[in-house]
């Protein structure tokens, strides 16, 4: 299992991927839930990212992380949009 951190618009994202052997002898990669993000690195609150758009398994570790962080980026963009809407209310 491998966990990676990435940033998007100053927000920190976290994803974990595990490998499992396939019948062919190759490894298959699966995203481990929950995916999470927080506004800045010192923030304690991690927000789960909705992951209904992820298809599994992946043949490549980097592809799995790319998909996971894509979900996190969409969640961050939605959080920013919601904050902007609330500030206008």
Phi and psi restraints in degrees (range 20) as a CNS / XPLOR table:
assign (resid 1 and name C) (resid 2 and name N)
       (resid 2 and name CA) (resid 2 and name C) 1.0 -131.8 20.0 2
assign (resid 2 and name N) (resid 2 and name CA)
       (resid 2 and name C) (resid 3 and name N) 1.0 135.1 20.0 2
assign (resid 2 and name C) (resid 3 and name N)
       (resid 3 and name CA) (resid 3 and name C) 1.0 -114.2 20.0 2
assign (resid 3 and name N) (resid 3 and name CA)
       (resid 3 and name C) (resid 4 and name N) 1.0 135.6 20.0 2
assign (resid 3 and name C) (resid 4 and name N)
       (resid 4 and name CA) (resid 4 and name C) 1.0 -128.3 20.0 2
assign (resid 4 and name N) (resid 4 and name CA)
       (resid 4 and name C) (resid 5 and name N) 1.0 150.4 20.0 2
assign (resid 4 and name C) (resid 5 and name N)
       (resid 5 and name CA) (resid 5 and name C) 1.0 -112.2 20.0 2
assign (resid 5 and name N) (resid 5 and name CA)
       (resid 5 and name C) (resid 6 and name N) 1.0 147.0 20.0 2
assign (resid 5 and name C) (resid 6 and name N)
       (resid 6 and name CA) (resid 6 and name C) 1.0 -145.7 20.0 2
assign (resid 6 and name N) (resid 6 and name CA)
       (resid 6 and name C) (resid 7 and name N) 1.0 165.4 20.0 2
assign (resid 6 and name C) (resid 7 and name N)
       (resid 7 and name CA) (resid 7 and name C) 1.0 -124.4 20.0 2
assign (resid 7 and name N) (resid 7 and name CA)
       (resid 7 and name C) (resid 8 and name N) 1.0 151.2 20.0 2
assign (resid 7 and name C) (resid 8 and name N)
       (resid 8 and name CA) (resid 8 and name C) 1.0 -148.0 20.0 2
assign (resid 8 and name N) (resid 8 and name CA)
       (resid 8 and name C) (resid 9 and name N) 1.0 119.0 20.0 2
assign (resid 8 and name C) (resid 9 and name N)
       (resid 9 and name CA) (resid 9 and name C) 1.0 52.0 20.0 2
assign (resid 9 and name N) (resid 9 and name CA)
       (resid 9 and name C) (resid 10 and name N) 1.0 35.8 20.0 2
assign (resid 9 and name C) (resid 10 and name N)
       (resid 10 and name CA) (resid 10 and name C) 1.0 84.6 20.0 2
assign (resid 10 and name N) (resid 10 and name CA)
       (resid 10 and name C) (resid 11 and name N) 1.0 -4.2 20.0 2
assign (resid 10 and name C) (resid 11 and name N)
       (resid 11 and name CA) (resid 11 and name C) 1.0 -93.3 20.0 2
assign (resid 11 and name N) (resid 11 and name CA)
       (resid 11 and name C) (resid 12 and name N) 1.0 142.8 20.0 2
assign (resid 11 and name C) (resid 12 and name N)
       (resid 12 and name CA) (resid 12 and name C) 1.0 -95.3 20.0 2
assign (resid 12 and name N) (resid 12 and name CA)
       (resid 12 and name C) (resid 13 and name N) 1.0 134.6 20.0 2
assign (resid 12 and name C) (resid 13 and name N)
       (resid 13 and name CA) (resid 13 and name C) 1.0 -119.6 20.0 2
assign (resid 13 and name N) (resid 13 and name CA)
       (resid 13 and name C) (resid 14 and name N) 1.0 147.3 20.0 2
assign (resid 13 and name C) (resid 14 and name N)
       (resid 14 and name CA) (resid 14 and name C) 1.0 -133.4 20.0 2
assign (resid 14 and name N) (resid 14 and name CA)
       (resid 14 and name C) (resid 15 and name N) 1.0 133.5 20.0 2
assign (resid 14 and name C) (resid 15 and name N)
       (resid 15 and name CA) (resid 15 and name C) 1.0 -141.3 20.0 2
assign (resid 15 and name N) (resid 15 and name CA)
       (resid 15 and name C) (resid 16 and name N) 1.0 147.8 20.0 2
assign (resid 15 and name C) (resid 16 and name N)
       (resid 16 and name CA) (resid 16 and name C) 1.0 -125.4 20.0 2
assign (resid 16 and name N) (resid 16 and name CA)
       (resid 16 and name C) (resid 17 and name N) 1.0 137.9 20.0 2
assign (resid 16 and name C) (resid 17 and name N)
       (resid 17 and name CA) (resid 17 and name C) 1.0 -129.7 20.0 2
assign (resid 17 and name N) (resid 17 and name CA)
       (resid 17 and name C) (resid 18 and name N) 1.0 137.7 20.0 2
assign (resid 17 and name C) (resid 18 and name N)
       (resid 18 and name CA) (resid 18 and name C) 1.0 -118.4 20.0 2
assign (resid 18 and name N) (resid 18 and name CA)
       (resid 18 and name C) (resid 19 and name N) 1.0 152.9 20.0 2
assign (resid 18 and name C) (resid 19 and name N)
       (resid 19 and name CA) (resid 19 and name C) 1.0 -108.5 20.0 2
assign (resid 19 and name N) (resid 19 and name CA)
       (resid 19 and name C) (resid 20 and name N) 1.0 144.3 20.0 2
assign (resid 19 and name C) (resid 20 and name N)
       (resid 20 and name CA) (resid 20 and name C) 1.0 -133.6 20.0 2
assign (resid 20 and name N) (resid 20 and name CA)
       (resid 20 and name C) (resid 21 and name N) 1.0 142.9 20.0 2
assign (resid 20 and name C) (resid 21 and name N)
       (resid 21 and name CA) (resid 21 and name C) 1.0 -69.9 20.0 2
assign (resid 21 and name N) (resid 21 and name CA)
       (resid 21 and name C) (resid 22 and name N) 1.0 141.0 20.0 2
assign (resid 21 and name C) (resid 22 and name N)
       (resid 22 and name CA) (resid 22 and name C) 1.0 -97.5 20.0 2
assign (resid 22 and name N) (resid 22 and name CA)
       (resid 22 and name C) (resid 23 and name N) 1.0 167.5 20.0 2
assign (resid 22 and name C) (resid 23 and name N)
       (resid 23 and name CA) (resid 23 and name C) 1.0 -61.3 20.0 2
assign (resid 23 and name N) (resid 23 and name CA)
       (resid 23 and name C) (resid 24 and name N) 1.0 -26.6 20.0 2
assign (resid 23 and name C) (resid 24 and name N)
       (resid 24 and name CA) (resid 24 and name C) 1.0 -79.6 20.0 2
assign (resid 24 and name N) (resid 24 and name CA)
       (resid 24 and name C) (resid 25 and name N) 1.0 -7.7 20.0 2
assign (resid 24 and name C) (resid 25 and name N)
       (resid 25 and name CA) (resid 25 and name C) 1.0 97.0 20.0 2
assign (resid 25 and name N) (resid 25 and name CA)
       (resid 25 and name C) (resid 26 and name N) 1.0 -14.5 20.0 2
assign (resid 25 and name C) (resid 26 and name N)
       (resid 26 and name CA) (resid 26 and name C) 1.0 -82.5 20.0 2
assign (resid 26 and name N) (resid 26 and name CA)
       (resid 26 and name C) (resid 27 and name N) 1.0 165.3 20.0 2
assign (resid 26 and name C) (resid 27 and name N)
       (resid 27 and name CA) (resid 27 and name C) 1.0 -90.4 20.0 2
assign (resid 27 and name N) (resid 27 and name CA)
       (resid 27 and name C) (resid 28 and name N) 1.0 145.8 20.0 2
assign (resid 27 and name C) (resid 28 and name N)
       (resid 28 and name CA) (resid 28 and name C) 1.0 -116.1 20.0 2
assign (resid 28 and name N) (resid 28 and name CA)
       (resid 28 and name C) (resid 29 and name N) 1.0 146.1 20.0 2
assign (resid 28 and name C) (resid 29 and name N)
       (resid 29 and name CA) (resid 29 and name C) 1.0 -115.6 20.0 2
assign (resid 29 and name N) (resid 29 and name CA)
       (resid 29 and name C) (resid 30 and name N) 1.0 133.7 20.0 2
assign (resid 29 and name C) (resid 30 and name N)
       (resid 30 and name CA) (resid 30 and name C) 1.0 -125.1 20.0 2
assign (resid 30 and name N) (resid 30 and name CA)
       (resid 30 and name C) (resid 31 and name N) 1.0 137.6 20.0 2
assign (resid 30 and name C) (resid 31 and name N)
       (resid 31 and name CA) (resid 31 and name C) 1.0 -79.4 20.0 2
assign (resid 31 and name N) (resid 31 and name CA)
       (resid 31 and name C) (resid 32 and name N) 1.0 130.4 20.0 2
assign (resid 31 and name C) (resid 32 and name N)
       (resid 32 and name CA) (resid 32 and name C) 1.0 -95.7 20.0 2
assign (resid 32 and name N) (resid 32 and name CA)
       (resid 32 and name C) (resid 33 and name N) 1.0 126.3 20.0 2
assign (resid 32 and name C) (resid 33 and name N)
       (resid 33 and name CA) (resid 33 and name C) 1.0 -86.9 20.0 2
assign (resid 33 and name N) (resid 33 and name CA)
       (resid 33 and name C) (resid 34 and name N) 1.0 152.7 20.0 2
assign (resid 33 and name C) (resid 34 and name N)
       (resid 34 and name CA) (resid 34 and name C) 1.0 -91.0 20.0 2
assign (resid 34 and name N) (resid 34 and name CA)
       (resid 34 and name C) (resid 35 and name N) 1.0 147.8 20.0 2
assign (resid 34 and name C) (resid 35 and name N)
       (resid 35 and name CA) (resid 35 and name C) 1.0 -80.3 20.0 2
assign (resid 35 and name N) (resid 35 and name CA)
       (resid 35 and name C) (resid 36 and name N) 1.0 148.0 20.0 2
assign (resid 35 and name C) (resid 36 and name N)
       (resid 36 and name CA) (resid 36 and name C) 1.0 -144.9 20.0 2
assign (resid 36 and name N) (resid 36 and name CA)
       (resid 36 and name C) (resid 37 and name N) 1.0 158.9 20.0 2
assign (resid 36 and name C) (resid 37 and name N)
       (resid 37 and name CA) (resid 37 and name C) 1.0 -148.2 20.0 2
assign (resid 37 and name N) (resid 37 and name CA)
       (resid 37 and name C) (resid 38 and name N) 1.0 156.1 20.0 2
assign (resid 37 and name C) (resid 38 and name N)
       (resid 38 and name CA) (resid 38 and name C) 1.0 -145.7 20.0 2
assign (resid 38 and name N) (resid 38 and name CA)
       (resid 38 and name C) (resid 39 and name N) 1.0 159.9 20.0 2
assign (resid 38 and name C) (resid 39 and name N)
       (resid 39 and name CA) (resid 39 and name C) 1.0 -68.2 20.0 2
assign (resid 39 and name N) (resid 39 and name CA)
       (resid 39 and name C) (resid 40 and name N) 1.0 -37.4 20.0 2
assign (resid 39 and name C) (resid 40 and name N)
       (resid 40 and name CA) (resid 40 and name C) 1.0 -150.9 20.0 2
assign (resid 40 and name N) (resid 40 and name CA)
       (resid 40 and name C) (resid 41 and name N) 1.0 163.2 20.0 2
assign (resid 40 and name C) (resid 41 and name N)
       (resid 41 and name CA) (resid 41 and name C) 1.0 -63.8 20.0 2
assign (resid 41 and name N) (resid 41 and name CA)
       (resid 41 and name C) (resid 42 and name N) 1.0 -27.2 20.0 2
assign (resid 41 and name C) (resid 42 and name N)
       (resid 42 and name CA) (resid 42 and name C) 1.0 -86.2 20.0 2
assign (resid 42 and name N) (resid 42 and name CA)
       (resid 42 and name C) (resid 43 and name N) 1.0 -10.7 20.0 2
assign (resid 42 and name C) (resid 43 and name N)
       (resid 43 and name CA) (resid 43 and name C) 1.0 -67.5 20.0 2
assign (resid 43 and name N) (resid 43 and name CA)
       (resid 43 and name C) (resid 44 and name N) 1.0 138.4 20.0 2
assign (resid 43 and name C) (resid 44 and name N)
       (resid 44 and name CA) (resid 44 and name C) 1.0 -87.4 20.0 2
assign (resid 44 and name N) (resid 44 and name CA)
       (resid 44 and name C) (resid 45 and name N) 1.0 -27.0 20.0 2
assign (resid 44 and name C) (resid 45 and name N)
       (resid 45 and name CA) (resid 45 and name C) 1.0 -78.8 20.0 2
assign (resid 45 and name N) (resid 45 and name CA)
       (resid 45 and name C) (resid 46 and name N) 1.0 116.8 20.0 2
assign (resid 45 and name C) (resid 46 and name N)
       (resid 46 and name CA) (resid 46 and name C) 1.0 -99.4 20.0 2
assign (resid 46 and name N) (resid 46 and name CA)
       (resid 46 and name C) (resid 47 and name N) 1.0 132.5 20.0 2
assign (resid 46 and name C) (resid 47 and name N)
       (resid 47 and name CA) (resid 47 and name C) 1.0 -102.7 20.0 2
assign (resid 47 and name N) (resid 47 and name CA)
       (resid 47 and name C) (resid 48 and name N) 1.0 130.7 20.0 2
assign (resid 47 and name C) (resid 48 and name N)
       (resid 48 and name CA) (resid 48 and name C) 1.0 -71.4 20.0 2
assign (resid 48 and name N) (resid 48 and name CA)
       (resid 48 and name C) (resid 49 and name N) 1.0 141.0 20.0 2
assign (resid 48 and name C) (resid 49 and name N)
       (resid 49 and name CA) (resid 49 and name C) 1.0 -97.3 20.0 2
assign (resid 49 and name N) (resid 49 and name CA)
       (resid 49 and name C) (resid 50 and name N) 1.0 132.8 20.0 2
assign (resid 49 and name C) (resid 50 and name N)
       (resid 50 and name CA) (resid 50 and name C) 1.0 -64.2 20.0 2
assign (resid 50 and name N) (resid 50 and name CA)
       (resid 50 and name C) (resid 51 and name N) 1.0 129.3 20.0 2
assign (resid 50 and name C) (resid 51 and name N)
       (resid 51 and name CA) (resid 51 and name C) 1.0 -119.1 20.0 2
assign (resid 51 and name N) (resid 51 and name CA)
       (resid 51 and name C) (resid 52 and name N) 1.0 29.4 20.0 2
assign (resid 51 and name C) (resid 52 and name N)
       (resid 52 and name CA) (resid 52 and name C) 1.0 -72.2 20.0 2
assign (resid 52 and name N) (resid 52 and name CA)
       (resid 52 and name C) (resid 53 and name N) 1.0 -9.6 20.0 2
assign (resid 52 and name C) (resid 53 and name N)
       (resid 53 and name CA) (resid 53 and name C) 1.0 -96.0 20.0 2
assign (resid 53 and name N) (resid 53 and name CA)
       (resid 53 and name C) (resid 54 and name N) 1.0 5.9 20.0 2
assign (resid 53 and name C) (resid 54 and name N)
       (resid 54 and name CA) (resid 54 and name C) 1.0 -93.1 20.0 2
assign (resid 54 and name N) (resid 54 and name CA)
       (resid 54 and name C) (resid 55 and name N) 1.0 130.1 20.0 2
assign (resid 54 and name C) (resid 55 and name N)
       (resid 55 and name CA) (resid 55 and name C) 1.0 -105.2 20.0 2
assign (resid 55 and name N) (resid 55 and name CA)
       (resid 55 and name C) (resid 56 and name N) 1.0 144.0 20.0 2
assign (resid 55 and name C) (resid 56 and name N)
       (resid 56 and name CA) (resid 56 and name C) 1.0 -136.4 20.0 2
assign (resid 56 and name N) (resid 56 and name CA)
       (resid 56 and name C) (resid 57 and name N) 1.0 158.7 20.0 2
assign (resid 56 and name C) (resid 57 and name N)
       (resid 57 and name CA) (resid 57 and name C) 1.0 -89.7 20.0 2
assign (resid 57 and name N) (resid 57 and name CA)
       (resid 57 and name C) (resid 58 and name N) 1.0 174.6 20.0 2
assign (resid 57 and name C) (resid 58 and name N)
       (resid 58 and name CA) (resid 58 and name C) 1.0 -113.3 20.0 2
assign (resid 58 and name N) (resid 58 and name CA)
       (resid 58 and name C) (resid 59 and name N) 1.0 149.1 20.0 2
assign (resid 58 and name C) (resid 59 and name N)
       (resid 59 and name CA) (resid 59 and name C) 1.0 -84.6 20.0 2
assign (resid 59 and name N) (resid 59 and name CA)
       (resid 59 and name C) (resid 60 and name N) 1.0 -18.0 20.0 2
assign (resid 59 and name C) (resid 60 and name N)
       (resid 60 and name CA) (resid 60 and name C) 1.0 -130.9 20.0 2
assign (resid 60 and name N) (resid 60 and name CA)
       (resid 60 and name C) (resid 61 and name N) 1.0 135.6 20.0 2
assign (resid 60 and name C) (resid 61 and name N)
       (resid 61 and name CA) (resid 61 and name C) 1.0 -59.8 20.0 2
assign (resid 61 and name N) (resid 61 and name CA)
       (resid 61 and name C) (resid 62 and name N) 1.0 -44.5 20.0 2
assign (resid 61 and name C) (resid 62 and name N)
       (resid 62 and name CA) (resid 62 and name C) 1.0 -65.5 20.0 2
assign (resid 62 and name N) (resid 62 and name CA)
       (resid 62 and name C) (resid 63 and name N) 1.0 -34.5 20.0 2
assign (resid 62 and name C) (resid 63 and name N)
       (resid 63 and name CA) (resid 63 and name C) 1.0 -64.2 20.0 2
assign (resid 63 and name N) (resid 63 and name CA)
       (resid 63 and name C) (resid 64 and name N) 1.0 -39.7 20.0 2
assign (resid 63 and name C) (resid 64 and name N)
       (resid 64 and name CA) (resid 64 and name C) 1.0 -63.6 20.0 2
assign (resid 64 and name N) (resid 64 and name CA)
       (resid 64 and name C) (resid 65 and name N) 1.0 -44.9 20.0 2
assign (resid 64 and name C) (resid 65 and name N)
       (resid 65 and name CA) (resid 65 and name C) 1.0 -66.4 20.0 2
assign (resid 65 and name N) (resid 65 and name CA)
       (resid 65 and name C) (resid 66 and name N) 1.0 -37.7 20.0 2
assign (resid 65 and name C) (resid 66 and name N)
       (resid 66 and name CA) (resid 66 and name C) 1.0 -61.3 20.0 2
assign (resid 66 and name N) (resid 66 and name CA)
       (resid 66 and name C) (resid 67 and name N) 1.0 -42.6 20.0 2
assign (resid 66 and name C) (resid 67 and name N)
       (resid 67 and name CA) (resid 67 and name C) 1.0 -65.6 20.0 2
assign (resid 67 and name N) (resid 67 and name CA)
       (resid 67 and name C) (resid 68 and name N) 1.0 -43.0 20.0 2
assign (resid 67 and name C) (resid 68 and name N)
       (resid 68 and name CA) (resid 68 and name C) 1.0 -62.9 20.0 2
assign (resid 68 and name N) (resid 68 and name CA)
       (resid 68 and name C) (resid 69 and name N) 1.0 -45.9 20.0 2
assign (resid 68 and name C) (resid 69 and name N)
       (resid 69 and name CA) (resid 69 and name C) 1.0 -70.7 20.0 2
assign (resid 69 and name N) (resid 69 and name CA)
       (resid 69 and name C) (resid 70 and name N) 1.0 -25.5 20.0 2
assign (resid 69 and name C) (resid 70 and name N)
       (resid 70 and name CA) (resid 70 and name C) 1.0 -63.5 20.0 2
assign (resid 70 and name N) (resid 70 and name CA)
       (resid 70 and name C) (resid 71 and name N) 1.0 -41.0 20.0 2
assign (resid 70 and name C) (resid 71 and name N)
       (resid 71 and name CA) (resid 71 and name C) 1.0 -63.3 20.0 2
assign (resid 71 and name N) (resid 71 and name CA)
       (resid 71 and name C) (resid 72 and name N) 1.0 -44.0 20.0 2
assign (resid 71 and name C) (resid 72 and name N)
       (resid 72 and name CA) (resid 72 and name C) 1.0 -62.9 20.0 2
assign (resid 72 and name N) (resid 72 and name CA)
       (resid 72 and name C) (resid 73 and name N) 1.0 -41.8 20.0 2
assign (resid 72 and name C) (resid 73 and name N)
       (resid 73 and name CA) (resid 73 and name C) 1.0 -61.4 20.0 2
assign (resid 73 and name N) (resid 73 and name CA)
       (resid 73 and name C) (resid 74 and name N) 1.0 -41.2 20.0 2
assign (resid 73 and name C) (resid 74 and name N)
       (resid 74 and name CA) (resid 74 and name C) 1.0 -64.1 20.0 2
assign (resid 74 and name N) (resid 74 and name CA)
       (resid 74 and name C) (resid 75 and name N) 1.0 -39.2 20.0 2
assign (resid 74 and name C) (resid 75 and name N)
       (resid 75 and name CA) (resid 75 and name C) 1.0 -65.7 20.0 2
assign (resid 75 and name N) (resid 75 and name CA)
       (resid 75 and name C) (resid 76 and name N) 1.0 -40.2 20.0 2
assign (resid 75 and name C) (resid 76 and name N)
       (resid 76 and name CA) (resid 76 and name C) 1.0 -64.0 20.0 2
assign (resid 76 and name N) (resid 76 and name CA)
       (resid 76 and name C) (resid 77 and name N) 1.0 -45.1 20.0 2
assign (resid 76 and name C) (resid 77 and name N)
       (resid 77 and name CA) (resid 77 and name C) 1.0 -60.4 20.0 2
assign (resid 77 and name N) (resid 77 and name CA)
       (resid 77 and name C) (resid 78 and name N) 1.0 -40.4 20.0 2
assign (resid 77 and name C) (resid 78 and name N)
       (resid 78 and name CA) (resid 78 and name C) 1.0 -64.9 20.0 2
assign (resid 78 and name N) (resid 78 and name CA)
       (resid 78 and name C) (resid 79 and name N) 1.0 -40.0 20.0 2
assign (resid 78 and name C) (resid 79 and name N)
       (resid 79 and name CA) (resid 79 and name C) 1.0 -64.0 20.0 2
assign (resid 79 and name N) (resid 79 and name CA)
       (resid 79 and name C) (resid 80 and name N) 1.0 -40.2 20.0 2
assign (resid 79 and name C) (resid 80 and name N)
       (resid 80 and name CA) (resid 80 and name C) 1.0 -66.2 20.0 2
assign (resid 80 and name N) (resid 80 and name CA)
       (resid 80 and name C) (resid 81 and name N) 1.0 -43.8 20.0 2
assign (resid 80 and name C) (resid 81 and name N)
       (resid 81 and name CA) (resid 81 and name C) 1.0 -61.4 20.0 2
assign (resid 81 and name N) (resid 81 and name CA)
       (resid 81 and name C) (resid 82 and name N) 1.0 -43.0 20.0 2
assign (resid 81 and name C) (resid 82 and name N)
       (resid 82 and name CA) (resid 82 and name C) 1.0 -62.7 20.0 2
assign (resid 82 and name N) (resid 82 and name CA)
       (resid 82 and name C) (resid 83 and name N) 1.0 -42.7 20.0 2
assign (resid 82 and name C) (resid 83 and name N)
       (resid 83 and name CA) (resid 83 and name C) 1.0 -61.9 20.0 2
assign (resid 83 and name N) (resid 83 and name CA)
       (resid 83 and name C) (resid 84 and name N) 1.0 -42.0 20.0 2
assign (resid 83 and name C) (resid 84 and name N)
       (resid 84 and name CA) (resid 84 and name C) 1.0 -64.5 20.0 2
assign (resid 84 and name N) (resid 84 and name CA)
       (resid 84 and name C) (resid 85 and name N) 1.0 -39.9 20.0 2
assign (resid 84 and name C) (resid 85 and name N)
       (resid 85 and name CA) (resid 85 and name C) 1.0 -64.7 20.0 2
assign (resid 85 and name N) (resid 85 and name CA)
       (resid 85 and name C) (resid 86 and name N) 1.0 -40.9 20.0 2
assign (resid 85 and name C) (resid 86 and name N)
       (resid 86 and name CA) (resid 86 and name C) 1.0 -67.7 20.0 2
assign (resid 86 and name N) (resid 86 and name CA)
       (resid 86 and name C) (resid 87 and name N) 1.0 -31.8 20.0 2
assign (resid 86 and name C) (resid 87 and name N)
       (resid 87 and name CA) (resid 87 and name C) 1.0 -71.8 20.0 2
assign (resid 87 and name N) (resid 87 and name CA)
       (resid 87 and name C) (resid 88 and name N) 1.0 -23.7 20.0 2
assign (resid 87 and name C) (resid 88 and name N)
       (resid 88 and name CA) (resid 88 and name C) 1.0 -85.1 20.0 2
assign (resid 88 and name N) (resid 88 and name CA)
       (resid 88 and name C) (resid 89 and name N) 1.0 -13.8 20.0 2
